[in-house]
């Protein structure tokens, strides 16, 4: 997958209107978003009319896009069931893709679950105050339509830690510390990293953090290796003293694509020293890591302090899977820590296909692994060892001879 989306909310946080504005600024089709919003009065009885206005603004000398959704609505509270069903009906009837529709529905459900948890109420008894406004519905559905148009769900999504601000905020239930309880609950549930930011103000809203959580990004302290193709700036409504109040969205592709291939890769190598684990348990740990999807795993012999013989367990994995494999290593070996290194590597493009071969009058299906270089030239073709061994047992021939016979045919 070459497409990359980055959501940068490290300095000014994230809200629903900021995310929608950033996607529009990055190239989302505004008419398709407006068509989505015009479905709201049809399905949501509280809403009489709705209109989206977009304009460019300047904040501390920087340009950004601001969206203002003009709504005429009944100001009464909304029960959670009505809120959820409304978004579901509109998403499913709008014609957006399945992933975009699921994003909208899941965002509504997560927001409701967080509100019910912090208020100590059953979901069926939960009433939404600010969170149940037409504005919230419009933000969720508008972002779903924007992501569908920009093919965000077909990209690898990254995000920076989220600025939440500081101080206190006043709303329908009184005065509470920032981040407000619903934001805190969603960040707790979804393990979203937060920073205070530079402003003693509410920077992240329940709607914004709900949608970020349902985009399911990989969180990074620094930007991933990528080529930026579109950058969108979504302005918030507040004027901040410390700097511009905008959310940045970067759309692009992996930098490996600029090298005319998919052969440049970045992986992590996890390692831990072991001097008190039996061979049986070490063997099982290695097999579990491989079965769990490690790119590779192996053991080397070593000698540690006090001249103790032992082993070093090594695992290659993607950066996003480091925590998963570290947990397996700790569970299976009892080690107290796992170190890691980031490695860049060059790999050939590989694929596997199944072919039919005829040996000694019998037809067999054999999986064939091929490797291509950056020009598309096939540089290696190799039959799957398990298939070769199975044929060798059937024909009662040496595996090496069967391999030569298969390679001759393919």
KAQUI-V445951 format. One record per residue. RES is the residue in three letters. OMEGA is omega in degrees with one decimal (NA if undefined). Layout:
[[RES,OMEGA] [RES,OMEGA]]
This chain:
[[UNK,-174.3] [UNK,-176.0] [UNK,-178.1] [UNK,172.1] [UNK,177.4] [UNK,177.0] [UNK,-174.3] [UNK,179.7] [UNK,-173.2] [UNK,-173.6] [UNK,-173.9] [UNK,177.0] [UNK,-176.2] [UNK,173.3] [UNK,-178.0] [UNK,-178.1] [UNK,176.9] [UNK,179.9] [UNK,178.6] [UNK,-179.2] [UNK,-179.2] [UNK,178.7] [UNK,176.4] [UNK,179.8] [UNK,-179.9] [UNK,173.7] [UNK,177.7] [UNK,-175.7] [UNK,-177.3] [UNK,178.5] [UNK,179.9] [UNK,175.7] [UNK,179.3] [UNK,177.2] [UNK,176.7] [UNK,-177.3] [UNK,-179.8] [UNK,175.2] [UNK,-173.8] [UNK,179.4] [UNK,-179.7] [UNK,-173.2] [UNK,-175.3] [UNK,-171.0] [UNK,178.9] [UNK,-173.6] [UNK,178.6] [UNK,179.2] [UNK,-178.4] [UNK,-179.9] [UNK,179.6] [UNK,175.0] [UNK,178.9] [UNK,175.0] [UNK,174.5] [UNK,177.5] [UNK,174.6] [UNK,-179.3] [UNK,-176.9] [UNK,176.1] [UNK,-179.9] [UNK,176.8] [UNK,174.2] [UNK,179.5] [UNK,177.0] [UNK,173.3] [UNK,177.7] [UNK,-177.9] [UNK,-179.4] [UNK,-172.5] [UNK,167.8] [UNK,-173.7] [UNK,170.3] [UNK,-173.7] [UNK,-178.7] [UNK,179.1] [UNK,179.2] [UNK,175.0] [UNK,-173.4] [UNK,-177.2] [UNK,179.2] [UNK,179.9] [UNK,-177.8] [UNK,-177.7] [UNK,179.9] [UNK,179.6] [UNK,179.8] [UNK,-178.8] [UNK,-178.3] [UNK,-179.2] [UNK,-175.9] [UNK,-179.0] [UNK,-172.4] [UNK,-177.5] [UNK,176.0] [UNK,-177.0] [UNK,-177.1] [UNK,-179.4] [UNK,178.6] [UNK,177.9] [UNK,179.1] [UNK,177.9] [UNK,-179.2] [UNK,-178.6] [UNK,-179.5] [UNK,177.8] [UNK,177.9] [UNK,-177.2] [UNK,178.9] [UNK,179.2] [UNK,178.8] [UNK,-178.5] [UNK,179.4] [UNK,179.5] [UNK,-179.9] [UNK,-179.4] [UNK,-175.7] [UNK,178.6] [UNK,177.6] [UNK,-177.5] [UNK,171.2] [UNK,-179.5] [UNK,-179.2] [UNK,-178.2] [UNK,-174.8] [UNK,173.1] [UNK,-178.4] [UNK,178.9] [UNK,177.4] [UNK,-175.9] [UNK,-177.5] [UNK,-178.2] [UNK,175.7] [UNK,179.3] [UNK,178.9] [UNK,178.4] [UNK,-179.4] [UNK,179.1] [UNK,-177.3] [UNK,-178.1] [UNK,178.6] [UNK,178.3] [UNK,177.2] [UNK,179.2] [UNK,179.4] [UNK,179.2] [UNK,178.7] [UNK,-179.5] [UNK,-176.8] [UNK,-179.1] [UNK,-179.6] [UNK,-176.9] [UNK,174.7] [UNK,-179.3] [UNK,168.9] [UNK,-172.7] [UNK,176.3] [UNK,174.3] [UNK,173.7] [UNK,170.7] [UNK,-170.4] [UNK,174.8] [UNK,-178.9] [UNK,-179.5] [UNK,-179.1] [UNK,-179.2] [UNK,-179.5] [UNK,176.4] [UNK,179.0] [UNK,176.8] [UNK,-168.8] [UNK,-178.2] [UNK,179.7] [UNK,-177.3] [UNK,179.6] [UNK,176.7] [UNK,174.9] [UNK,3.3] [UNK,179.7] [UNK,-172.3] [UNK,-177.5] [UNK,177.4] [UNK,-179.5] [UNK,-178.4] [UNK,179.7] [UNK,178.8] [UNK,176.8] [UNK,-177.7] [UNK,-172.0] [UNK,177.3] [UNK,-179.7] [UNK,179.9] [UNK,-178.7] [UNK,170.0] [UNK,-179.0] [UNK,-175.1] [UNK,-173.6] [UNK,-172.7] [UNK,175.6] [UNK,-174.1] [UNK,177.2] [UNK,-178.0] [UNK,-176.6] [UNK,-177.2] [UNK,176.8] [UNK,-179.8] [UNK,-179.2] [UNK,-177.6] [UNK,176.7] [UNK,-178.6] [UNK,176.8] [UNK,179.5] [UNK,-177.3] [UNK,167.8] [UNK,175.2] [UNK,-178.6] [UNK,166.6] [UNK,-177.0] [UNK,-178.7] [UNK,175.7] [UNK,-179.8] [UNK,-179.2] [UNK,175.5] [UNK,175.0] [UNK,-175.3] [UNK,171.6] [UNK,-179.9] [UNK,177.6] [UNK,175.6] [UNK,176.8] [UNK,179.1] [UNK,178.0] [UNK,-179.8] [UNK,-174.6] [UNK,171.1] [UNK,-177.4] [UNK,-176.4] [UNK,168.7] [UNK,-179.1] [UNK,179.9] [UNK,-171.1] [UNK,-177.1] [UNK,-177.6] [UNK,-179.7] [UNK,176.5] [UNK,175.4] [UNK,-179.9] [UNK,174.3] [UNK,-179.6] [UNK,176.3] [UNK,-179.3] [UNK,-177.8] [UNK,180.0] [UNK,-177.0] [UNK,178.0] [UNK,-179.9] [UNK,179.1] [UNK,178.8] [UNK,175.7] [UNK,178.6] [UNK,174.5] [UNK,-167.7] [UNK,179.4] [UNK,-170.6] [UNK,175.7] [UNK,-176.9] [UNK,174.2] [UNK,171.4] [UNK,178.0] [UNK,-179.9] [UNK,169.8] [UNK,178.5] [UNK,-177.5] [UNK,178.0] [UNK,-178.3] [UNK,-178.0] [UNK,-179.4] [UNK,-179.6] [UNK,-179.1] [UNK,-178.7] [UNK,178.8] [UNK,178.0] [UNK,-180.0] [UNK,179.0] [UNK,180.0] [UNK,-178.7] [UNK,179.6] [UNK,178.2] [UNK,179.2] [UNK,179.6] [UNK,-178.9] [UNK,173.4] [UNK,175.6] [UNK,177.8] [UNK,174.6] [UNK,176.0] [UNK,-178.8] [UNK,-177.7] [UNK,172.2] [UNK,177.3] [UNK,-179.0] [UNK,176.3] [UNK,-172.0] [UNK,-178.0] [UNK,-177.4] [UNK,178.3] [UNK,-179.4] [UNK,172.9] [UNK,179.2] [UNK,-175.6] [UNK,169.1] [UNK,178.2] [UNK,-178.2] [UNK,177.4] [UNK,172.8] [UNK,179.8] [UNK,172.1] [UNK,-178.4] [UNK,-176.9] [UNK,-177.2] [UNK,-174.7] [UNK,-178.7] [UNK,-179.5] [UNK,-177.6] [UNK,175.5] [UNK,179.0] [UNK,178.5] [UNK,-179.7] [UNK,-178.1] [UNK,179.5] [UNK,-172.1] [UNK,-176.1] [UNK,-176.5] [UNK,179.0] [UNK,-178.1] [UNK,-179.2] [UNK,178.1] [UNK,176.7] [UNK,179.8] [UNK,173.7] [UNK,174.4] [UNK,-179.2] [UNK,166.9] [UNK,-180.0] [UNK,174.8] [UNK,-177.3] [UNK,174.4] [UNK,174.2] [UNK,-174.6] [UNK,170.4] [UNK,-179.6] [UNK,174.6] [UNK,179.7] [UNK,178.8] [UNK,177.8] [UNK,176.9] [UNK,179.2] [UNK,-177.8] [UNK,-179.6] [UNK,176.1] [UNK,-178.7] [UNK,178.9] [UNK,178.3] [UNK,170.5] [UNK,-177.1] [UNK,173.8] [UNK,-177.5] [UNK,177.3] [UNK,179.7] [UNK,177.0] [UNK,-178.3] [UNK,176.6] [UNK,-173.8] [UNK,177.9] [UNK,-177.4] [UNK,179.9] [UNK,176.8] [UNK,-176.9] [UNK,178.4] [UNK,174.5] [UNK,-174.7] [UNK,176.6] [UNK,179.3] [UNK,-174.7] [UNK,-179.4] [UNK,179.9] [UNK,178.1] [UNK,-179.1] [UNK,178.7] [UNK,178.0] [UNK,180.0] [UNK,177.4] [UNK,-179.5] [UNK,-176.9] [UNK,-177.3] [UNK,178.3] [UNK,174.7] [UNK,-179.0] [UNK,179.6] [UNK,179.0] [UNK,178.7] [UNK,179.4] [UNK,178.8] [UNK,179.5] [UNK,179.0] [UNK,-178.4] [UNK,179.3] [UNK,-178.9] [UNK,-175.3] [UNK,NA]]
